[in-house]
């Protein structure tokens, strides 16, 4: 049985717990995890997206609780972290979405670590885009601050969509 093929074919078996459990029964949690890590690290957006979907569904629908318990030790979060810096946008986006969906909340630190890189890329994407904070000088100089944005408006510059946001820090 080719585990990667089963993971790729999962798209035809969405939310089918029997299909997923059969794969894990055949290959074991460690075997499936190794294949998922390889797919995530492949650099191929189609491979990574198949792995993202599979991982999210197995965890979110509690199809194989042993896998969910094994997740912190199997290297998948390391692969997701590495993909936050991937050159392919689809892989970066999929990694962000998957980390957010499968938790645990402690893994938000992975996103926080990558946030300054995303700010740098966003600033360089177009001249008219800005991310600004107003408030005391101590708050402005304290580094990145995570806040809820009370309002956002979409602006178009150089043919790209971006968010121009104003917030109180």
Backbone torsions as a table, in degrees:
resi	resn	phi	psi	omega
1	UNK	NA	129.6	177.1
2	UNK	-93.0	107.8	-174.9
3	UNK	-60.7	-41.1	-179.4
4	UNK	-60.9	-37.3	177.8
5	UNK	-64.8	-42.4	177.7
6	UNK	-61.4	-40.7	179.5
7	UNK	-66.3	-45.4	178.0
8	UNK	-61.0	-39.4	-178.0
9	UNK	-78.0	-6.6	179.2
10	UNK	-57.1	-28.9	179.2
11	UNK	-55.4	-28.0	178.1
12	UNK	-87.9	-1.5	-177.3
13	UNK	-132.7	36.4	-175.8
14	UNK	-52.0	133.7	177.7
15	UNK	59.6	21.0	179.0
16	UNK	-92.1	93.4	-178.3
17	UNK	-60.4	-34.9	179.7
18	UNK	-63.9	-41.8	178.4
19	UNK	-60.2	-47.3	-178.6
20	UNK	-66.3	-46.0	-179.1
21	UNK	-63.5	-34.1	176.7
22	UNK	-63.2	-41.7	177.3
23	UNK	-62.3	-47.5	-179.2
24	UNK	-66.1	-35.7	178.1
25	UNK	-65.6	-36.1	-178.1
26	UNK	-77.1	-44.3	-171.9
27	UNK	-103.4	-16.1	-177.4
28	UNK	79.9	158.9	-178.2
29	UNK	-63.3	-42.8	-179.8
30	UNK	-64.1	-42.3	-179.8
31	UNK	-65.3	-45.0	178.8
32	UNK	-65.3	-41.7	-179.8
33	UNK	-61.3	-42.6	179.1
34	UNK	-61.2	-41.9	179.2
35	UNK	-66.2	-41.7	178.5
36	UNK	-62.1	-42.8	177.6
37	UNK	-61.4	-43.6	179.0
38	UNK	-62.4	-41.0	178.7
39	UNK	-65.5	-41.2	179.1
40	UNK	-65.4	-36.3	-177.8
41	UNK	-86.8	-1.6	-173.9
42	UNK	-66.4	-25.1	-175.1
43	UNK	82.2	-3.8	179.0
44	UNK	-93.6	120.5	-176.1
45	UNK	-61.5	-36.4	-179.9
46	UNK	-66.9	-42.7	177.5
47	UNK	-63.3	-48.3	-178.3
48	UNK	-62.7	-42.4	-179.5
49	UNK	-64.8	-37.1	176.1
50	UNK	-63.5	-41.7	178.9
51	UNK	-67.0	-42.2	178.2
52	UNK	-56.6	-50.8	-178.5
53	UNK	-59.9	-46.6	-179.0
54	UNK	-60.2	-50.0	-177.9
55	UNK	-61.0	-48.3	-178.9
56	UNK	-58.4	-46.1	-177.4
57	UNK	-68.6	-41.8	-179.9
58	UNK	-61.1	-41.2	-179.3
59	UNK	-75.5	-50.5	-173.6
60	UNK	-68.9	-30.3	178.8
61	UNK	-98.5	10.0	176.5
62	UNK	48.4	45.2	-177.9
63	UNK	-72.3	-37.3	-179.3
64	UNK	-137.7	87.8	-177.0
65	UNK	-56.5	-30.1	178.6
66	UNK	-63.3	-38.0	177.6
67	UNK	-64.1	-44.4	180.0
68	UNK	-60.7	-40.9	178.1
69	UNK	-67.6	-33.0	-178.1
70	UNK	-79.9	-19.7	-173.7
71	UNK	-48.9	-46.6	-178.3
72	UNK	-64.3	-19.3	-175.2
73	UNK	-104.0	-5.0	-167.9
74	UNK	-98.1	-2.1	178.1
75	UNK	95.1	-3.7	-179.7
76	UNK	-67.0	-41.9	179.0
77	UNK	-66.1	-33.1	175.2
78	UNK	-64.5	-40.9	178.0
79	UNK	-67.4	-40.7	177.5
80	UNK	-62.7	-41.5	177.4
81	UNK	-60.9	-46.3	179.1
82	UNK	-60.6	-36.2	-178.9
83	UNK	-72.0	-15.0	175.3
84	UNK	-63.7	-20.5	-178.6
85	UNK	-111.7	11.7	-177.6
86	UNK	-63.6	149.0	177.6
87	UNK	-69.2	-22.9	-177.7
88	UNK	-87.0	122.3	-178.5
89	UNK	-58.1	-42.8	-177.4
90	UNK	-61.5	-36.7	178.8
91	UNK	-70.2	-43.2	177.6
92	UNK	-60.7	-49.0	-178.6
93	UNK	-60.8	-44.4	179.5
94	UNK	-63.0	-37.3	179.2
95	UNK	-67.6	-43.5	178.1
96	UNK	-60.3	-47.8	-177.7
97	UNK	-63.6	-42.4	-178.9
98	UNK	-66.5	-44.1	177.2
99	UNK	-58.6	-43.1	179.6
100	UNK	-65.1	-34.7	-176.3
101	UNK	-81.8	-35.4	-173.9
102	UNK	-95.0	-11.1	178.0
103	UNK	59.4	-158.0	-10.2
104	UNK	-68.2	170.1	-176.5
105	UNK	-55.5	-28.5	-180.0
106	UNK	-59.5	-25.5	-179.6
107	UNK	-78.2	-0.3	172.7
108	UNK	-61.2	-22.5	177.6
109	UNK	-61.1	-30.7	177.0
110	UNK	-61.3	-41.9	178.4
111	UNK	-69.9	-39.5	179.6
112	UNK	-63.4	-37.6	178.3
113	UNK	-63.5	-35.9	-177.0
114	UNK	-85.3	-16.0	-173.5
115	UNK	-54.8	-45.1	179.7
116	UNK	-59.1	-33.7	177.8
117	UNK	-66.1	-41.4	179.2
118	UNK	-66.2	-38.0	176.4
119	UNK	-62.2	-42.9	179.9
120	UNK	-62.7	-44.5	178.6
121	UNK	-64.2	-41.2	-178.7
122	UNK	-64.3	-38.7	179.5
123	UNK	-67.6	-32.8	-177.4
124	UNK	-86.0	-10.0	-176.2
125	UNK	-69.7	-35.5	176.7
126	UNK	-159.6	151.0	-174.5
127	UNK	-63.1	-41.4	-172.1
128	UNK	-80.9	-5.3	-177.2
129	UNK	-83.5	143.5	178.8
130	UNK	-145.2	155.3	172.4
131	UNK	-130.2	109.7	-173.5
132	UNK	-127.0	148.3	175.5
133	UNK	-124.3	139.7	173.3
134	UNK	-117.0	152.0	-179.3
135	UNK	154.5	-162.2	-178.1
136	UNK	-68.3	152.4	177.8
137	UNK	-57.5	-33.3	179.7
138	UNK	-63.2	-39.8	179.2
139	UNK	-69.5	-41.3	-179.4
140	UNK	-64.8	-34.5	-175.9
141	UNK	-90.6	0.8	-174.3
142	UNK	-86.0	3.4	179.9
143	UNK	95.9	-172.0	-177.1
144	UNK	-60.4	134.1	178.1
145	UNK	-121.9	129.1	178.9
146	UNK	-91.3	128.7	-176.8
147	UNK	-147.9	160.3	171.8
148	UNK	-82.0	134.5	-179.0
149	UNK	-87.9	117.1	-176.1
150	UNK	-68.6	-28.4	178.0
151	UNK	-152.0	147.7	178.4
152	UNK	-142.4	144.4	174.8
153	UNK	-131.1	143.1	-179.2
154	UNK	-85.0	133.2	174.7
155	UNK	-125.4	152.4	-179.7
156	UNK	-114.3	126.4	173.7
157	UNK	-143.7	138.5	-178.5
158	UNK	52.1	34.6	176.3
159	UNK	75.8	7.3	-178.7
160	UNK	-117.3	143.8	176.6
161	UNK	-84.4	137.9	175.9
162	UNK	-149.0	164.8	179.8
163	UNK	-105.8	129.6	171.7
164	UNK	-107.4	120.5	-171.5
165	UNK	-126.5	145.6	172.9
166	UNK	-120.9	136.7	179.9
167	UNK	-150.4	159.3	171.8
168	UNK	-98.9	123.0	-179.5
169	UNK	-92.9	NA	NA
